[in-house]
């Protein structure tokens, strides 16, 4: 099964050109508590269904992008520049 990710610079590319960067989470404020930073860095939701994720185009333009992907079907619904 081939999964395509639409890179904003290079066009539709095979997922093997990319590196998964993790789920997207809002970054805490700089003066946030240790617990908030711990949650941001180490706790993952890992939800089934539609998720917003970081992807790095390592074998292409070298840019980060955000992808909306359905983890149940592996279909990439939308991508946008980071």
Helices and strands as residue ranges (DSSP letters): E 4-7, E 11-14, G 15-17, E 19-23, H 34-42, E 50-56, E 64-70, E 75-81
